[in-house]
Amino acid sequence: MIAIVGAGLAGLSTAFHLKGAPYRLFEKEKEAGGLCRSYQMDGFTFDLTGHLLHFRQAAIKSLVEGLLARRLERHVRRSFIYSHRTYTEYPFQVNTYGLPPDVVRECLLGFIATLTKPSHKEQVQPELQSFKAWILDNLGEGMAKHFMVPFNEKFWQVSLDELTSDWVSWLVPKPDLKDVVNGALGIKEKAFGYNPSFLYPAQGGIEALPKAFLPSLREIAYGTELIEVETGRKRATFADGRVVDYDRLVSTIPVPELVRRCTDLPQDLREAAAGLRCVSVYSVNLGVSRERLSDKHWIYFSEPEYPFYRAGFPMNFSPALGPPGCSSLYVEISHRPEEATQPAEVLRQVRSGLERAGIFRPDDDILVADVRDIRYAYVLFDKHRAKVLPALLAELKRRDIHSIGRYGRWEHTSMEDAIDQGRKLAELLNQSGHATSHAPGRTRRRGRTPATNQP
Ligand SMILES: Cc1cc2nc3c(=O)[nH]c(=O)nc-3n(C[C@H](O)[C@H](O)[C@H](O)COP(=O)(O)OP(=O)(O)OC[C@H]3O[C@@H](n4cnc5c(N)ncnc54)[C@H](O)[C@@H]3O)c2cc1C
């Protein structure tokens, strides 16, 4: 029996793609979707910050389009950066037009200097080069000073010298000189970045996507938190007392949480997993009694006078997410996992930041406000991760534990990737004969005799 832990997109996709193999899907929450859940408050539908679909793989795109047939809408991105009291288009490196002339000049000269610097020609291993060095080498001092460093330090909550650059290739586009010059002069020739357009459900928020998997799946055991794994005996114990014997364990929970729950892993692996770092995010959702607070989809903020790094306007891409005549916003604030701010204080900071940015007026009426803490939001790519993660995942796999998904693989990946990882793993398990050769696993309650396979 294949035990799948976590009914986010990675777990759902694994179950969806298993062809006849006996599996059980366990989820600690009362519903499926993980980070892709949506919720309703006083007529507004909120996601856990923005969750927009962009695809690089035709197979996943057509799977999602099939699951959400005629329910997806395409939007051309309207994303901006607000700095120096000016809106410029995202990404910064090819859109400096409109900023104060001395800022544009510093950005241009700095970029040109990167093209002639000797170190630029050397190939540096990305897991050894710091993110800060990558920015300076590839974008130059001006762009580093005026956007990349302040934005990323606000986002990551650590010095960029501590981060490696092995994650940047698809998220931070490296332009050529012509693009940078065009961007400084306001000439537009092409779209940049990984998401120049995106898809989003017309109704119901992003939760429409995980929900679309459910009719094809067996029953999910909700409210079952994995608390212990004996990897040698292949036995998983859940908080409700369920004890499950498995052949393979597919875990989509954060890998440090998984390793902490494994009772028989060597101490060095446990310490390695405990040292993996991430940043947490306050997801602040607001419903406001004024129409069209902004004409944009989302805005990045690099300057310290704004406590948030991004604010988005979901009703600009799905008007059904709130009542007519209103607007909704999601606002994202990074924080270190060990640091906590009371929700009332978070809201106070958000309100005053939005007023300073001219998005809120002092008399704007907030109808609904909700603050949620996403404990595991963005994984920190640092030297420790580069050093320990491959061995950690390999050892788990050797023990028939497949740790997948954004936090299972401890990486910076998208909804598409979570679905893809579930699909690829299921195909592997299908091929390895799990579809037919294994008896359904035993499930029992702690302290009771083995009884039933039902989750
Ligand atoms: C702020 C933010 C914005 C994002 N925006 C986008 C975007 O615009 N576009 C995009 O493509 N991607 C976006 N992502 C990434 C996207 O959310 C993830 O890639 C995807 O949801 C990961 O799915 P998953 O199944 O790997 O993990 P998760 O969604 O985290 O699922 C893991 C599941 O495991 C469950 N679980 C945890 N512990 C246990 C336990 N002990 N026992 C049982 N169950 C457990 C959880 O409840 C959860 O349901 C964003 C992420 C964040 C943080």
The ligand as an SDF file (V2000), in Angstrom:
LIG
                    3D

 53 58  0  0  0  0  0  0  0  0999 V2000
    2.9790   33.1510   -0.6200 C   0  0  0  0  0  0  0  0  0  0  0  0
    2.9790   32.1270   -1.7430 C   0  0  0  0  0  0  0  0  0  0  0  0
    2.5070   32.4730   -2.9950 C   0  0  0  0  0  0  0  0  0  0  0  0
    2.5280   31.5210   -4.0310 C   0  0  0  0  0  0  0  0  0  0  0  0
    2.0640   31.8890   -5.2590 N   0  0  0  0  0  0  0  0  0  0  0  0
    2.1000   31.0000   -6.2710 C   0  0  0  0  0  0  0  0  0  0  0  0
    1.6290   31.3580   -7.5720 C   0  0  0  0  0  0  0  0  0  0  0  0
    1.1820   32.4680   -7.8230 O   0  0  0  0  0  0  0  0  0  0  0  0
    1.6970   30.4070   -8.5540 N   0  0  0  0  0  0  0  0  0  0  0  0
    2.1880   29.1370   -8.3300 C   0  0  0  0  0  0  0  0  0  0  0  0
    2.1970   28.3170   -9.2560 O   0  0  0  0  0  0  0  0  0  0  0  0
    2.6170   28.7750   -7.1070 N   0  0  0  0  0  0  0  0  0  0  0  0
    2.5970   29.6700   -6.0870 C   0  0  0  0  0  0  0  0  0  0  0  0
    3.0450   29.3030   -4.8430 N   0  0  0  0  0  0  0  0  0  0  0  0
    3.5770   27.9330   -4.6710 C   0  0  0  0  0  0  0  0  0  0  0  0
    2.4560   26.9010   -4.4760 C   0  0  0  0  0  0  0  0  0  0  0  0
    1.6340   27.2640   -3.3890 O   0  0  0  0  0  0  0  0  0  0  0  0
    3.1010   25.5520   -4.1760 C   0  0  0  0  0  0  0  0  0  0  0  0
    4.0620   25.2250   -5.1550 O   0  0  0  0  0  0  0  0  0  0  0  0
    2.1280   24.3820   -4.1010 C   0  0  0  0  0  0  0  0  0  0  0  0
    0.9270   24.7540   -3.5030 O   0  0  0  0  0  0  0  0  0  0  0  0
    2.8110   23.2750   -3.3050 C   0  0  0  0  0  0  0  0  0  0  0  0
    1.9640   22.1700   -3.1500 O   0  0  0  0  0  0  0  0  0  0  0  0
    2.4490   20.9610   -2.2450 P   0  0  0  0  0  0  0  0  0  0  0  0
    1.4280   19.9140   -2.3590 O   0  0  0  0  0  0  0  0  0  0  0  0
    3.8490   20.6410   -2.5830 O   0  0  0  0  0  0  0  0  0  0  0  0
    2.5140   21.5540   -0.7430 O   0  0  0  0  0  0  0  0  0  0  0  0
    1.3600   22.0400    0.2340 P   0  0  0  0  0  0  0  0  0  0  0  0
    0.3370   22.8170   -0.4890 O   0  0  0  0  0  0  0  0  0  0  0  0
    2.0650   22.6880    1.3840 O   0  0  0  0  0  0  0  0  0  0  0  0
    0.6730   20.6850    0.7170 O   0  0  0  0  0  0  0  0  0  0  0  0
    1.1570   19.9140    1.7810 C   0  0  0  0  0  0  0  0  0  0  0  0
   -0.0260   19.3080    2.5190 C   0  0  0  0  0  0  0  0  0  0  0  0
    0.4540   18.5050    3.5900 O   0  0  0  0  0  0  0  0  0  0  0  0
   -0.3750   18.7120    4.7130 C   0  0  0  0  0  0  0  0  0  0  0  0
    0.3910   18.3430    5.9070 N   0  0  0  0  0  0  0  0  0  0  0  0
    1.4160   19.0400    6.4710 C   0  0  0  0  0  0  0  0  0  0  0  0
    1.9030   18.3750    7.5440 N   0  0  0  0  0  0  0  0  0  0  0  0
    1.1700   17.2510    7.6610 C   0  0  0  0  0  0  0  0  0  0  0  0
    1.2000   16.1470    8.5670 C   0  0  0  0  0  0  0  0  0  0  0  0
    2.1020   16.0640    9.5750 N   0  0  0  0  0  0  0  0  0  0  0  0
    0.2990   15.1440    8.4020 N   0  0  0  0  0  0  0  0  0  0  0  0
   -0.6180   15.1870    7.3860 C   0  0  0  0  0  0  0  0  0  0  0  0
   -0.6750   16.1960    6.5020 N   0  0  0  0  0  0  0  0  0  0  0  0
    0.2100   17.2210    6.6350 C   0  0  0  0  0  0  0  0  0  0  0  0
   -0.7320   20.1810    4.6420 C   0  0  0  0  0  0  0  0  0  0  0  0
   -1.8810   20.4820    5.4170 O   0  0  0  0  0  0  0  0  0  0  0  0
   -0.9540   20.3540    3.1410 C   0  0  0  0  0  0  0  0  0  0  0  0
   -2.2820   20.0940    2.7730 O   0  0  0  0  0  0  0  0  0  0  0  0
    3.0260   30.2060   -3.7970 C   0  0  0  0  0  0  0  0  0  0  0  0
    3.4800   29.8680   -2.5260 C   0  0  0  0  0  0  0  0  0  0  0  0
    3.4650   30.8120   -1.5060 C   0  0  0  0  0  0  0  0  0  0  0  0
    3.9830   30.4320   -0.1460 C   0  0  0  0  0  0  0  0  0  0  0  0
  1  2  1  0
  2  3  1  0
  2 52  2  0
  3  4  2  0
  4  5  1  0
  4 50  1  0
  5  6  2  0
  6  7  1  0
  6 13  1  0
  7  8  2  0
  7  9  1  0
  9 10  1  0
 10 11  2  0
 10 12  1  0
 12 13  2  0
 13 14  1  0
 14 15  1  0
 14 50  1  0
 15 16  1  0
 16 17  1  0
 16 18  1  0
 18 19  1  0
 18 20  1  0
 20 21  1  0
 20 22  1  0
 22 23  1  0
 23 24  1  0
 24 25  2  0
 24 26  1  0
 24 27  1  0
 27 28  1  0
 28 29  2  0
 28 30  1  0
 28 31  1  0
 31 32  1  0
 32 33  1  0
 33 34  1  0
 33 48  1  0
 34 35  1  0
 35 36  1  0
 35 46  1  0
 36 37  1  0
 36 45  1  0
 37 38  2  0
 38 39  1  0
 39 40  1  0
 39 45  2  0
 40 41  1  0
 40 42  2  0
 42 43  1  0
 43 44  2  0
 44 45  1  0
 46 47  1  0
 46 48  1  0
 48 49  1  0
 50 51  2  0
 51 52  1  0
 52 53  1  0
M  END
$$$$
